[in-house]
Amino acid sequence: MRQKLRVAAYAVCVRDGQILLARSPAADGTPEWVMPGGGMEHGENPYDTVRREVEEETGYHIEVTGLLGVDSSHRVFREGIGRAVDHHAVRFVYEGRIIGGELRNEVNGSTDLAAWQDLDAVPGLVRVGMVDIALRLWRERPATGRLADVMEDAE
């Protein structure tokens, strides 16, 4: 069985009752909303990752104002008809404040749209589980930085 570790960093940017989200196609092509952020490059600090990824996906420059928590997901699945993959994801979730740049869509990247969404509308959006995890970390701010009851497959 092949093992795969993915480390990523995401930003929760909220202002005026809205959250900044990006849209990405699911495996079946269905558009779904995701947190701005993404995978760390080798040797990169997660703090730098989140700032780079938010700028790439939304056009905004952010100030990281705090670490909300770290989420971990572990599952085994098959890649197509290939062998099983033991996948472990570690995700840093930061709070960010927009300090510059202009909202724009990513070109030739993993997302195709960036937009502000009303916080009240999020439950009705087609979204990945990480959106809910990030929002809970932002709302609850657990002292441990961990949501103990989160299912580990909320990729």
Contact map, one row per residue, 1 for C-alpha under 8 A:
11100000000000000000000000000000000000000000000000000000000000000000000000000000001111000000000000000000000000000000000000000000000000000000000000000000000
11110000000000000000000000000000000000000000000000000000000000000000000000000000001111000000000000000000000000000000000000000000000000000000000000000000000
11111000000000000000000000000000000000000000000000000000000000000000000000000000000011110000000000000000000000000000000000000000000000000000000000000000000
01111100000000000000000000000000000000000000000000000000000000000000000000000000000011110000000000000000000000000000000000000000000000000000000000000000000
00111110000000000000000000000000000000000000000000000000000000000000000000000000000000111100000000000000000000000000000000000000000000000000000000000000000
00011111000000000000000000000000000000110000000000000000000000000000000000000000000000111100000000000000000000000000000000000000000000000000000000000000000
00001111100000000000000000000000000000110000000000000000000000000000000000000000000000001111000000000000000000000000000000000000000000000000000000000000000
00000111110000000000000000000000000011110000010010000000000000000000000000000000000000001111000000000000000000000000000000000000000000000000000000000000000
00000011111000000000000000000000000011110000011011000000000000000000000000000000000000000011110000000000000000000000000000000000000000000000000000000000000
00000001111100000000000000000000001111000000000001001100000000000000000000000000000000000011110000000000000000000000000000000000000000000000000000000000000
00000000111110000000000000000000001110000000000001000100000000000000000000000000000000000000111100000000000000000000000000000000000000000000000000000000000
00000000011111000011000000000000001100000000000000000000000000000000000000000000000000000000111100000000000000000000000000000000000001100100000000000000000
00000000001111100011000000000000000000000000000000000000000000000000000000000000000000000000001111000000000000000000000000000000000000000000000000000000000
00000000000111111111000000000000000000000000000000000000000000000000000000000000000000000000000110000000000000000000000000000000000000000000000000000000000
00000000000011111110000000000000000000000000000000000000000000000000000000000000000000000000000000000000000000000000000000000000000000000000000000000000000
00000000000001111100000000000000000000000000000000000000000000000000000000000000000000000000000000000000000000000000000000000000000000000000000000000000000
00000000000001111110000000000000000000000000000000000000000000000000000000000000000000000000000000000000000000000000011000000000000000000000000000000000000
00000000000001111111000000000000000000000000000000000000000000000000000000000000000000000000000000000000000000000001111000000000000000000000000000000000000
00000000000111101111100000000000000000000000000000000000000000000000000000000000000000000000000000000000000000000001111000000000000000000000000000000000000
00000000000111000111110000000000001100000000000000000000000000000000000000000000000000000000000000000000000000000111100000000000000000000000000000000000000
00000000000000000011111000000000111100000000000000000000000000000000000000000000000000000000000000000000000000000111100000000000000000000000000000000000000
00000000000000000001111100000000111100000000000000000000110000000000000000000000000000000000000000000000000000111110000000000000000000000000000000000000000
00000000000000000000111110000011110000000000000000000000000000000000000000000000000000000000000000000000000000111100000000000000000000000000000000000000000
00000000000000000000011111000011110000000000000000000000000000000000000000000000000000000000000000000000000001111000000000000000000000000000000000000000000
00000000000000000000001111111111000000000000000000000000000000000000000000000000000000000000000000000000000000100000000000000000000000000000000000000000000
00000000000000000000000111111111000000000000000000000000000000000000000000000000000000000000000000000000000000000000000000000000000000000000000000000000000
00000000000000000000000011111100000000000000000000000000000000000000000000000000000000000000000000000000000000000000000000000000000000000000000000000000000
00000000000000000000000011111100000000000000000000000000000000000000000000000000000000000000000000000000000000000000000000000000000000000000000000000000000
00000000000000000000000011111110000000000000000000000000000000000000000000000000000000000000000000000000000000000000000000000000000000000000000000000000000
00000000000000000000000011111111000000000000000000000000000000000000000000000000000000000000000000000000000000000000000000000000000000000000000000000000000
00000000000000000000001111001111100000000000000000000000000000000000000000000000000000000000000000000000000000000000000000000100000000000000000000000000000
00000000000000000000001111000111110000000000000000000000000000000000000000000000000000000000000000000000000000000000000000001111000000000000000000000000000
00000000000000000000111100000011111000000000000000000000000000000000000000000000000000000000000000000000000000000000000000001111001000000000000000000000000
00000000000000000000111100000001111100000000000000000000000000000000000000000000000000000000000000000000000000000000000000000011011000000000000000000000000
00000000011100000001110000000000111110000000000000000000000000000000000000000000000000000000000000000000000000000000000000000000011001000000000000000000000
00000000011100000001110000000000011111000000000000001100110000000000000000000000000000000000000000000000000000000000000000000000000000000000000000000000000
00000001111000000000000000000000001111100000000011101100100000000000000000000000000000000000000000000000000000000000000000000000000000000000000000000000000
00000001110000000000000000000000000111110000000011001000000000000000000000000000000000000000000000000000000000000000000000000000000000000000000000000000000
00000111100000000000000000000000000011111000000010000000000000000000000000000000000000000000000000000000000000000000000000000000000000000000000000000000000
00000111100000000000000000000000000001111101110010000000000000000000000000000000000000000000000000000000000000000000000000000000000000000000000000000000000
00000000000000000000000000000000000000111111000010000000000000000000000000000000000000000000000000000000000000000000000000000000000000000000000000000000000
00000000000000000000000000000000000000011111000000000000000000000000000000000000000000000000000000000000000000000000000000000000000000000000000000000000000
00000000000000000000000000000000000000001111100000000000000000000000000000000000000000000000000000000000000000000000000000000000000000000000000000000000000
00000000000000000000000000000000000000011111110110000000000000000000000000000000000000000000000000000000000000000000000000000000000000000000000000000000000
00000000000000000000000000000000000000010011111110000000000000000000000000000000000000000000000000000000000000000000000000000000000000000000000000000000000
00000001100000000000000000000000000000010001111111000000000000000000000000000000000000000001000000000000000000000000000000000000000000000000000000000000000
00000000100000000000000000000000000000000000111111100000000000010000000000000000000000000000000000000000000000000000000000000000000000000000000000000000000
00000000000000000000000000000000000000000001111111110000000000000000000000000000000000000000000000000000000000000000000000000000000000000000000000000000000
00000001100000000000000000000000000011111001111111111000000000000000000000000000000000000000000000000000000000000000000000000000000000000000000000000000000
00000000111000000000000000000000000011000000011111111100000000000000000000000000000000000000010000000000000000000000000000000000000000000000000000000000000
00000000000000000000000000000000000010000000001111111110000011110000000000000000000000000000000000000000000000000000000000000000000000000000000000000000000
00000000000000000000000000000000000000000000000111111111000000000000000000000000000000000000000000000000000000000000000000000000000000000000000000000000000
00000000010000000000000000000000000111000000000011111111100000000000000000000000000000000000000000000000000000000000000000000000000000000000000000000000000
00000000011000000000000000000000000110000000000001111111111111000000000000000000000000000000000000000000000000000000000000000000000000000000000000000000000
00000000000000000000000000000000000000000000000000111111111111000000000000000000000000000000000000000000000000000000000000000000000000000000000000000000000
00000000000000000000000000000000000000000000000000011111111000000000000000000000000000000000000000000000010000000000000000000000000000000000000000000000000
00000000000000000000010000000000000110000000000000001111111000000000000000000000000000000000000000000001110010101100000000000000000000000000000000000000000
00000000000000000000010000000000000100000000000000000111111100000000000000000000000000000000000000000111110000001110000000000000000000000000000000000000000
00000000000000000000000000000000000000000000000000000111111110000000000000000000000000000000000000001111110000000000000000000000000000000000000000000000000
00000000000000000000000000000000000000000000000000000110011111000000000000000000000000000000000001111110000000000000000000000000000000000000000000000000000
00000000000000000000000000000000000000000000000000100110001111100000000000000000000000000000000001111000000000000000000000000000000000000000000000000000000
00000000000000000000000000000000000000000000000000100110000111110000000000000000000000000000000111110000000000000000000000000000000000000000000000000000000
00000000000000000000000000000000000000000000000000100000000011111000000000000000000000000000000111100000000000000000000000000000000000000000000000000000000
00000000000000000000000000000000000000000000001000100000000001111110000000000000000000000000011110000000000000000000000000000000000000000000000000000000000
00000000000000000000000000000000000000000000000000000000000000111110000000000000000000000000011110000000000000000000000000000000000000000000000000000000000
00000000000000000000000000000000000000000000000000000000000000011111000000000000000000000000011100000000000000000000000000000000000000000000000000000000000
00000000000000000000000000000000000000000000000000000000000000011111100000000000000000000001111000000000000000000000000000000000000000000000000010000000000
00000000000000000000000000000000000000000000000000000000000000000111110000000000000000000001111000000000000000000000000000000000000000001100110010000000000
00000000000000000000000000000000000000000000000000000000000000000011111000000000000000000001110000000000000000000000000000000000000000001000110111000000000
00000000000000000000000000000000000000000000000000000000000000000001111100000000000000000111100000000000000000000000000000000000000000000000000011000000000
00000000000000000000000000000000000000000000000000000000000000000000111110000000000000000111100000000000000000000000000000000000000000000000000001100000000
00000000000000000000000000000000000000000000000000000000000000000000011111000000000000011110000000000000000000000000000000000000000000000000000000000001000
00000000000000000000000000000000000000000000000000000000000000000000001111100000000000111100000000000000000000000000000000000000000000000000000000000011111
00000000000000000000000000000000000000000000000000000000000000000000000111110000000001111000000000000000000000000000000000000000000000000000000000000001100
00000000000000000000000000000000000000000000000000000000000000000000000011111000000001110000000000000000000000000000000000000000000000000000000000000001100
00000000000000000000000000000000000000000000000000000000000000000000000001111100000111100000000000000000000000000000000000000000000000000000000000000000000
00000000000000000000000000000000000000000000000000000000000000000000000000111110000111100000000000000000000000000000000000000000000000000000000000000000000
00000000000000000000000000000000000000000000000000000000000000000000000000011111111110000000000000000000000000000000000000000000000000000000000000000000000
00000000000000000000000000000000000000000000000000000000000000000000000000001111111110000000000000000000000000000000000000000000000000000000000000000000000
00000000000000000000000000000000000000000000000000000000000000000000000000000111110000000000000000000000000000000000000000000000000000000000000000000000000
00000000000000000000000000000000000000000000000000000000000000000000000000000111111000000000000000000000000000000000000000000000000000000000000000000000000
00000000000000000000000000000000000000000000000000000000000000000000000000000111111100000000000000000000000000000000000000000000000000000000000000000000000
11000000000000000000000000000000000000000000000000000000000000000000000000000110111110000000000000000000000000000000000000000000000000000000000000000000000
11000000000000000000000000000000000000000000000000000000000000000000000000011110011111000000000000000000000000000000000000000000000000000000000000000000000
11110000000000000000000000000000000000000000000000000000000000000000000000011110001111100000000000000000000000000000000000000000000000000000000000000000000
11110000000000000000000000000000000000000000000000000000000000000000000001111000000111110000000000000000000000000000000000000000000000000000000000000000000
00111100000000000000000000000000000000000000000000000000000000000000000011111000000011111000000000000000000000000000000000000000000000000000000000000000000
00111100000000000000000000000000000000000000000000000000000000000000000111100000000001111100000000000000000000000000000000000000000000000000000000000000000
00001111000000000000000000000000000000000000000000000000000000000000000111000000000000111110000000000000000000000000000000000000000000000000000000000000000
00001111000000000000000000000000000000000000000000000000000000000000011110000000000000011111000000000000000000000000000000000000000000000000000000000000000
00000011110000000000000000000000000000000000000000000000000000000000011100000000000000001111100000000000000000000000000000000000000000000000000000000000000
00000011110000000000000000000000000000000000010000000000000000000011111000000000000000000111110000000000000000000000000000000000000000000000000000000000000
00000000111100000000000000000000000000000000000000000000000000000011111000000000000000000011111000000000000000000000000000000000000001001000000000000000000
00000000111100000000000000000000000000000000000001000000000000011111100000000000000000000001111100000000000000000000000000000000000000000000000000000000000
00000000001110000000000000000000000000000000000000000000000000011111000000000000000000000000111110000000000000000000000000000000000000000100000000000000000
00000000001111000000000000000000000000000000000000000000000001111100000000000000000000000000011111000000000000000000000000000000000000000000000000000000000
00000000000011000000000000000000000000000000000000000000000001111000000000000000000000000000001111100000000000000000000000000000000000000000000000000000000
00000000000010000000000000000000000000000000000000000000000111100000000000000000000000000000000111110000000000000000000000000000000000000000000000000000000
00000000000000000000000000000000000000000000000000000000000111100000000000000000000000000000000011111000000000000000000000000000000000000000000000000000000
00000000000000000000000000000000000000000000000000000000000111000000000000000000000000000000000001111100000000000000000000000000000000000000000000000000000
00000000000000000000000000000000000000000000000000000000001110000000000000000000000000000000000000111110000000000000000000000000000000000000000000000000000
00000000000000000000000000000000000000000000000000000000011100000000000000000000000000000000000000011111000000000000000000000000000000000000000000000000000
00000000000000000000000000000000000000000000000000000000011100000000000000000000000000000000000000001111100000000110000000000000000000000000000000000000000
00000000000000000000000000000000000000000000000000000000111000000000000000000000000000000000000000000111110000001100000000000000000000000000000000000000000
00000000000000000000000000000000000000000000000000000000111000000000000000000000000000000000000000000011111000111100000000000000000000000000000000000000000
00000000000000000000000000000000000000000000000000000001111000000000000000000000000000000000000000000001111111111100000000000000000000000000000000000000000
00000000000000000000000000000000000000000000000000000000000000000000000000000000000000000000000000000000111110110000000000000000000000000000000000000000000
00000000000000000000000000000000000000000000000000000000000000000000000000000000000000000000000000000000011111000000000000000000000000000000000000000000000
00000000000000000000000000000000000000000000000000000000100000000000000000000000000000000000000000000000011111110000000000000000000000000000000000000000000
00000000000000000000000100000000000000000000000000000000000000000000000000000000000000000000000000000000010111110000000000000000000000000000000000000000000
00000000000000000000011110000000000000000000000000000000100000000000000000000000000000000000000000000000111011111100000000000000000000000000000000000000000
00000000000000000000011100000000000000000000000000000000000000000000000000000000000000000000000000000000111011111100000000000000000000000000000000000000000
00000000000000000000011100000000000000000000000000000000110000000000000000000000000000000000000000000001110000111110000000000000000000000000000000000000000
00000000000000000001111000000000000000000000000000000000110000000000000000000000000000000000000000000011110000111111000000000000000000000000000000000000000
00000000000000000001110000000000000000000000000000000000010000000000000000000000000000000000000000000010000000001111100000000000000000000000000000000000000
00000000000000000111100000000000000000000000000000000000000000000000000000000000000000000000000000000000000000000111110000000000000000000000000000000000000
00000000000000000111100000000000000000000000000000000000000000000000000000000000000000000000000000000000000000000011111011000000000000000000000000000000000
00000000000000001110000000000000000000000000000000000000000000000000000000000000000000000000000000000000000000000001111111000000000000000000000000000000000
00000000000000001110000000000000000000000000000000000000000000000000000000000000000000000000000000000000000000000000111111000000000000000000000000000000000
00000000000000000000000000000000000000000000000000000000000000000000000000000000000000000000000000000000000000000000011111100000000000000000000000000000000
00000000000000000000000000000000000000000000000000000000000000000000000000000000000000000000000000000000000000000000111111111000000000000000000000000000000
00000000000000000000000000000000000000000000000000000000000000000000000000000000000000000000000000000000000000000000111111111000000000000000000000000000000
00000000000000000000000000000000000000000000000000000000000000000000000000000000000000000000000000000000000000000000000111111000000000000000000000000000000
00000000000000000000000000000000000000000000000000000000000000000000000000000000000000000000000000000000000000000000000011111100000000000000000000000000000
00000000000000000000000000000001100000000000000000000000000000000000000000000000000000000000000000000000000000000000000011111110000000000000000000000000000
00000000000000000000000000000011100000000000000000000000000000000000000000000000000000000000000000000000000000000000000000011111000000000000000000000000000
00000000000000000000000000000001110000000000000000000000000000000000000000000000000000000000000000000000000000000000000000001111101000000000000000000000000
00000000000000000000000000000001110000000000000000000000000000000000000000000000000000000000000000000000000000000000000000000111111100000000000000000000011
00000000000000000000000000000000000000000000000000000000000000000000000000000000000000000000000000000000000000000000000000000011111110000000000000000000011
00000000000000000000000000000000011000000000000000000000000000000000000000000000000000000000000000000000000000000000000000000001111111000000000000000000011
00000000000000000000000000000000111000000000000000000000000000000000000000000000000000000000000000000000000000000000000000000011111111100000000000000000000
00000000000000000000000000000000000000000000000000000000000000000000000000000000000000000000000000000000000000000000000000000001111111110000000000000000000
00000000000000000000000000000000000000000000000000000000000000000000000000000000000000000000000000000000000000000000000000000000111111111000000000100100010
00000000000100000000000000000000001000000000000000000000000000000000000000000000000000000000100000000000000000000000000000000000011111111100000000000000000
00000000000100000000000000000000000000000000000000000000000000000000000000000000000000000000000000000000000000000000000000000000001111111110000000000000000
00000000000000000000000000000000000000000000000000000000000000000000000000000000000000000000000000000000000000000000000000000000000111111111100000000000000
00000000000000000000000000000000000000000000000000000000000000000001100000000000000000000000100000000000000000000000000000000000000011111111110011100000000
00000000000100000000000000000000000000000000000000000000000000000001000000000000000000000000001000000000000000000000000000000000000001111111100000000000000
00000000000000000000000000000000000000000000000000000000000000000000000000000000000000000000000000000000000000000000000000000000000000111111100000000000000
00000000000000000000000000000000000000000000000000000000000000000000000000000000000000000000000000000000000000000000000000000000000000011111110000000000000
00000000000000000000000000000000000000000000000000000000000000000001100000000000000000000000000000000000000000000000000000000000000000011111111010000000000
00000000000000000000000000000000000000000000000000000000000000000001100000000000000000000000000000000000000000000000000000000000000000001001111111100000000
00000000000000000000000000000000000000000000000000000000000000000000000000000000000000000000000000000000000000000000000000000000000000000000111111000000000
00000000000000000000000000000000000000000000000000000000000000000000100000000000000000000000000000000000000000000000000000000000000000000000011111000000000
00000000000000000000000000000000000000000000000000000000000000000011110000000000000000000000000000000000000000000000000000000000000000001000111111100000000
00000000000000000000000000000000000000000000000000000000000000000000111000000000000000000000000000000000000000000000000000000000000000001000011111110000000
00000000000000000000000000000000000000000000000000000000000000000000001000000000000000000000000000000000000000000000000000000000000010001000010011111100000
00000000000000000000000000000000000000000000000000000000000000000000000000000000000000000000000000000000000000000000000000000000000000000000000001111100000
00000000000000000000000000000000000000000000000000000000000000000000000000000000000000000000000000000000000000000000000000000000000000000000000000111110000
00000000000000000000000000000000000000000000000000000000000000000000000000000000000000000000000000000000000000000000000000000000000010000000000000111111010
00000000000000000000000000000000000000000000000000000000000000000000000010000000000000000000000000000000000000000000000000000000000000000000000000001111110
00000000000000000000000000000000000000000000000000000000000000000000000111100000000000000000000000000000000000000000000000000000000000000000000000000111111
00000000000000000000000000000000000000000000000000000000000000000000000011100000000000000000000000000000000000000000000000000000000000000000000000000011111
00000000000000000000000000000000000000000000000000000000000000000000000010000000000000000000000000000000000000000000000000000001110010000000000000000111111
00000000000000000000000000000000000000000000000000000000000000000000000010000000000000000000000000000000000000000000000000000001110000000000000000000001111
